[in-house]
């Protein structure tokens, strides 16, 4: 196990999404609704995809009442009924960076037009199905805070079990069945096989480690090196795509080095 992967990419995307909180909650709610409906059960204990959708929402501090409303919507009727389908869009951005978008939409034509416009306005090209998917692999990702709120007025923040110490945490992750972990300042980011995500979450929690959030992500297998100038062009495309309400997740192969991360944060 090592403490290194591509957290900078995720962190930058997470920060951008956090800044668009209301739009983000709308996307997370849609994700929960679809997971509940497809799994046919409003109880996350019996519906693994719903459990994963809820964990992802928790990672972005989505309120419990909004989560409940999203689950209820899955089993509504008439105007409250939810009819979304999953669509994947693939293409290339500036500097040949591969981009993969996952959408939940109730109008495939509208979403396709919006995605195509975002690509063409940002110097990219929307491709055919399978044109870039081979450059990514599915992984589970779990975020664990090193410290948690204790509820104690004298000591409001305390260690999150084994997460407070790297050596102990490494052993906890191995015991839980995680593949790897990475140090992300105030948090650890654990990667798992996609099918193991919820099992690893449960195993960590059973060891007394509180999990902040968990989700399935796509990780580039061969990152694309770009210049700072091209990186800014690529991020303009990513930002445009992430603003689209129908898009749940946007992934890219751009290698975000420390230099690029600093330039993008400016």
C-alpha positions in Angstrom: 0.0 0.0 0.0 1.2 3.5 -0.8 0.0 6.9 0.2 -0.1 8.2 -3.4 -2.6 8.4 -6.3 -4.5 11.2 -8.0 -6.3 12.9 -5.0 -5.5 16.3 -6.5 -7.9 15.6 -9.4 -10.7 14.5 -7.1 -10.1 17.3 -4.6 -10.3 20.0 -7.3 -13.6 18.5 -8.7 -15.0 18.2 -5.1 -14.2 21.8 -4.4 -15.9 23.0 -7.6 -18.9 20.9 -6.8 -19.1 22.1 -3.2 -19.2 25.7 -4.5 -22.4 24.8 -6.4 -24.1 23.3 -3.4 -27.8 23.6 -4.5 -27.2 22.2 -8.0 -25.1 19.4 -6.4 -27.9 18.4 -4.0 -30.3 18.2 -7.0 -27.9 15.8 -8.7 -27.3 13.7 -5.6 -31.1 13.5 -5.0 -31.6 12.3 -8.6 -28.9 9.6 -8.0 -30.6 8.4 -4.8 -34.0 8.3 -6.5 -32.8 6.2 -9.4 -30.8 3.9 -7.1 -33.9 3.4 -4.9 -36.2 2.8 -7.9 -33.8 0.4 -9.7 -33.1 -1.6 -6.6 -36.9 -1.8 -5.9 -36.4 -1.2 -2.1 -36.3 2.0 -0.1 -34.2 0.3 2.6 -30.4 0.7 2.0 -29.7 -2.4 4.0 -31.5 -4.4 1.2 -30.4 -2.2 -1.7 -26.6 -1.9 -2.2 -26.8 0.8 -5.0 -29.0 2.9 -2.8 -26.6 2.5 0.2 -23.8 3.7 -2.1 -25.8 6.7 -3.3 -26.6 7.7 0.3 -23.0 7.4 1.3 -22.0 9.6 -1.6 -24.6 12.2 -0.5 -23.3 12.1 3.0 -19.8 12.9 1.7 -21.2 16.2 0.5 -23.1 16.9 3.7 -26.5 16.5 2.1 -29.2 16.9 4.8 -31.1 13.7 5.9 -34.5 15.1 5.0 -33.4 15.7 1.4 -32.1 12.1 1.3 -35.5 10.8 2.6 -37.4 13.0 0.0 -35.3 11.6 -2.8 -36.0 8.0 -1.7 -39.8 8.7 -1.4 -39.8 10.2 -4.9 -38.7 6.8 -6.3 -41.9 5.2 -5.3 -44.2 8.2 -6.2 -46.8 8.3 -8.9 -48.1 10.8 -11.4 -46.2 14.1 -11.4 -44.0 12.8 -8.5 -42.9 9.8 -10.5 -39.2 9.7 -11.4 -38.3 8.4 -14.9 -34.6 8.9 -15.4 -32.3 6.8 -17.6 -28.6 6.4 -17.3 -26.6 7.6 -20.4 -22.8 7.8 -20.8 -21.2 10.5 -23.1 -17.6 10.3 -24.2 -15.3 12.7 -26.0 -12.0 14.5 -26.2 -11.3 17.9 -24.7 -8.4 20.3 -25.6 -4.9 18.7 -25.8 -6.4 15.3 -26.5 -7.6 14.8 -22.9 -10.3 12.1 -22.8 -13.5 13.0 -21.0 -16.3 10.7 -19.8 -19.6 11.9 -18.5 -22.3 10.0 -16.7 -25.8 11.3 -16.9 -29.2 10.6 -15.4 -31.8 12.2 -17.7 -35.5 12.3 -18.4 -34.8 13.8 -21.8 -32.0 12.1 -23.8 -32.2 14.6 -26.7 -31.9 17.7 -24.4 -29.0 16.2 -22.6 -27.1 15.2 -25.7 -27.6 18.7 -27.2 -26.3 20.3 -24.0 -23.2 18.0 -23.8 -22.4 18.5 -27.5 -22.6 22.3 -27.1 -20.3 22.2 -24.0 -17.7 20.2 -26.0 -17.8 22.3 -29.1 -17.7 25.7 -27.2 -14.6 24.5 -25.3 -12.5 23.2 -28.2 -13.5 19.6 -27.7 -15.3 16.9 -29.7 -18.1 14.6 -28.5 -17.2 11.0 -29.6 -19.0 7.8 -30.1 -19.8 5.2 -27.4 -16.6 3.4 -26.4 -14.3 6.0 -27.9 -12.7 6.9 -24.5 -14.2 4.5 -21.9 -11.2 2.0 -22.3 -9.0 4.7 -20.8 -10.8 4.5 -17.4 -11.4 1.9 -14.8 -14.2 1.8 -12.2 -13.0 2.0 -8.5 -14.7 2.5 -5.1 -13.6 5.6 -3.2 -14.1 6.1 0.6 -13.3 9.4 2.3 -12.4 9.2 6.0 -11.7 12.3 8.2 -8.7 12.0 10.5 -10.6 13.8 13.3 -14.3 13.9 14.1 -16.6 15.9 16.3 -16.9 14.4 19.8 -19.8 16.3 21.2 -17.6 17.3 24.2 -17.5 21.0 24.8 -14.0 20.9 26.3 -12.6 18.8 23.4 -15.0 19.3 20.5 -12.7 17.4 18.0 -11.0 14.1 18.6 -9.3 11.3 16.8 -11.4 9.2 14.4 -10.3 5.8 15.7 -7.4 4.3 13.8 -7.6 7.1 11.2 -5.6 9.3 13.6 -2.4 7.3 13.0 -1.2 6.3 9.6 0.3 3.0 10.6 -2.9 2.0 12.5 -5.0 3.2 9.6 -3.0 1.2 7.0 -3.7 -1.9 9.0 -7.4 -1.1 9.4 -7.7 -0.5 5.6 -5.9 -3.8 4.9 -8.1 -5.7 7.4 -11.3 -4.1 5.9 -10.3 -5.3 2.4 -9.4 -1.9 0.9 -6.9 -1.8 -2.0 -5.0 1.4 -1.2 -5.2 4.7 0.6 -3.9 8.2 0.2 -3.1 11.1 2.5 -5.3 14.1 1.6 -4.4 16.6 4.3 -7.2 16.3 6.9 -8.7 13.2 5.3 -7.7 9.7 4.1 -9.0 8.5 0.7 -9.3 4.8 0.4 -9.7 3.0 -2.9 -11.4 -0.4 -3.3 -12.6 -2.8 -6.0 -16.0 -1.5 -7.1 -17.9 -4.6 -5.8 -16.2 -4.2 -2.4 -17.1 -0.6 -1.7 -19.9 -1.0 0.8 -18.3 -4.1 2.5 -15.1 -2.0 3.1 -17.2 0.9 4.5 -19.0 -1.5 6.9 -15.7 -3.2 7.9 -14.1 0.2 8.7 -17.1 1.3 10.7 -17.0 -1.9 12.7 -13.4 -1.1 13.6 -14.6 2.2 15.1 -13.6 4.4 12.1 -16.3 6.9 11.0 -16.7 7.1 7.2 -17.4 10.6 5.8 -18.6 9.5 2.3 -18.2 6.8 -0.3 -18.8 6.5 -4.0 -18.0 4.7 -7.2 -15.7 6.7 -9.5 -13.8 6.3 -12.8 -10.0 6.5 -12.6 -7.9 7.2 -15.7 -5.5 4.3 -16.5 -3.1 6.4 -18.5 -3.1 10.1 -17.4 -2.5 12.7 -20.1 0.3 15.2 -19.6 -0.7 18.8 -20.5 0.7 22.3 -20.2 -0.7 24.8 -17.6 -2.4 26.8 -20.5 -4.1 23.6 -21.8 -5.1 22.5 -18.3 -7.0 25.8 -17.9 -8.8 25.1 -21.2 -9.7 21.6 -20.1 -11.0 22.8 -16.8 -13.3 25.3 -18.6 -14.8 22.3 -20.4 -15.1 20.3 -17.2 -16.7 23.2 -15.4 -19.2 23.7 -18.3 -20.1 20.1 -18.2 -20.5 19.9 -14.4 -22.9 22.9 -14.5 -25.3 20.7 -16.6 -28.1 19.4 -14.2 -28.4 16.1 -16.0 -24.7 15.2 -15.6 -23.9 13.3 -12.4 -20.2 12.8 -12.8 -17.5 14.1 -15.2 -14.1 12.3 -15.4 -11.0 13.2 -17.4 -7.5 11.8 -18.0 -5.7 15.1 -17.4 -2.7 14.6 -15.1 -3.1 17.3 -12.4 0.4 17.9 -11.2 1.2 20.1 -8.2 2.1 22.9 -10.6 -1.2 22.6 -12.5 -3.3 22.3 -9.3 -1.7 25.6 -8.0 -2.5 27.3 -11.4 -6.1 26.1 -11.3 -6.6 27.2 -7.7 -5.5 30.8 -8.6 
